[in-house]
Amino acid sequence: MGLRGPKPKPTNLQLFEGNPGHRKINYNEPKPKQIEDVEPPKELSEAGKAVWKTLSKELCRLGLLTEIDVWPFYRYVTYLMEFVEAEKFLQPGMLVKPHKDAKGGVSYYTYNPFLPIRNEASRQMARLEQMFGITPSARARMISMAEGRRPVEDDDPYAA
């Protein structure tokens, strides 16, 4: 049997969001080394490197990209590039050339094979975007610590 309950949030993210559930904060959680800048892996395309540089700079500034988060972030950028590539093949339309029957009429249409590739990349990106706080909804739940504001335990009159 697996572990019960929802996965615990990293302390940094819990503090970043302002601890809305008023749960006890684990200050003994391992703290990976913060990084200020990280070069994109050489395996990325030029477009991937440009995305990497833009996003990693901001995630580092917010303290959301640490030394051990580099490879999950690499996966995110890779999925993003897969999504963009698949999208190029879907621009003409979602359907591939119609299949014709013996009389020359259309018997059926086939989905473009890039559609499931794009959809899977989109699902994986959405999951990773929530982890890194890249989407507007993920950011809406966060209190910015970039300006130096950190929640204080004594601020909550209902805390146990």
N, C-alpha and C positions, 0 to 999 in steps of 0.2 A: 504494500500500500504506500502511496506517495505521501508527501507532506500535506497537512491540512491547512486550509485557509488560503487567503491571497498571499502572493509573494510579498515579502517586506520591501518597502521602498528604501533605497539608499538614503542615508542620513542627510547627505548634501541636498538631494532632491526634496526630502521631507522639510528641511529648513528653508529651501528655496521656495516651496509652496506655502510656507507659513504654518505648517502642521495643523491643517484644518480639523483633523480628527482628534486633536489633543492627546495623541498617544505618546507614550514615553519615548524620548529620543535616545537612541543608542549612540552615546558619545565614544564608545569603545570600538566602533566599527573601524576596520582597516582603512587608512586614508592613503590612496595611491598618490604618487608624486604628481603635483600640478605641473602642467607644461604651458609655456607661453606661445610656442609655435612649433609646428611639426611639418616636416617636408612630406609631400605626397609620395607614396610608393611608386617606384619606376614602372610597375606593371600597369598603372592607369594610363588611359589615353590622354591626349592633350586637353580635351574637354573635361575629362574626369579630374585632371590636375587643377584646372581652373576652379571647378566646383569645390574641390578639396580645400584649396587655399582660401576661398571666400568663407566657406562654412566653418572650417577649423579655426580660423582667426577669431570669429565671433564666439564659438563654443568655448575656446580657451579663455577668452575675456570673461565669460560668464562662469568659468570654473567647472564646466560640464564635460570637458574633454581632458582626461588625465592620461598618464602614460599607458595604463593598461586598457584604456578605451579606444586606442588607435585602431585595433583590428575590427571591433564591431563597427566603428565609423567607416573603415575601409569597405566592409560589407555593404553599408548603407550607400556609399558612393557608387559601388559596383552595381547594386540594384537600380540606382537612379540612372546610370548609363545604359543598363539593359532596357529599362523603361523607355528612355529616349530613343534608342535604336529600334525597338519594336514599334514605337509610335510612328517612326518614319515610314515603315511598311504598311501602316494602317491608314495613312493619310488618304489614299485614293478611295477607301471604303472598307467596311468591316467584312465584306464578303469577297471570296475569291471568284474567279471565273466560273460561271454556271456550268454544270455538267449537263450535256445534251443527251436525249434519248435517240433511238434509231430514226425517228421521224424528224429530227432536227429541233424539236422543242426542248425547253428546259425541263429536265427531270428533277433536279435538286440543286441547291447551292451548298457550298462548303464554307465553313468558317475559315477565316484567314488563320494560318498556323501561328502567326505572331500574336494573336489575340490572347491565348492563354499565357504566353510568355509575359506579355505586358501586364496582364491581370495579376499573375503571381508576383512579379516584381513590385507592383503597386501594393499588394498585401504586405509583403516583407518590409517595404519602405515605410508604410504606415505604422507598423509595429516599432520599428527602430526610431522613427520620428518622435513617437511618444516617449521613448526612453531618453532621447537626447533633448527633448523640449523644443523641437524644431517647428511644430505646428502651432497655429494661433491658439487652438484649444488647450494644448499642453502649456503654453506660456500664460494663458489666462488664469491658470491655477497657481501660478508661481508669483512669489514676491521677489523683486529684483534684489539680489545680493551684490550685484555689480557696483552699485553706488555705495556699498559699505553697510547697508542696513541689514542687521541680523536680528532675528527674533530673540527675545529674551524670555526665559522660562517664567519670570515673575510677572510678565505682561498678562498672563491668562488667569483671571480670578477663579476660574472653574477647575484649574489643574489640580490634580490630587497630590 
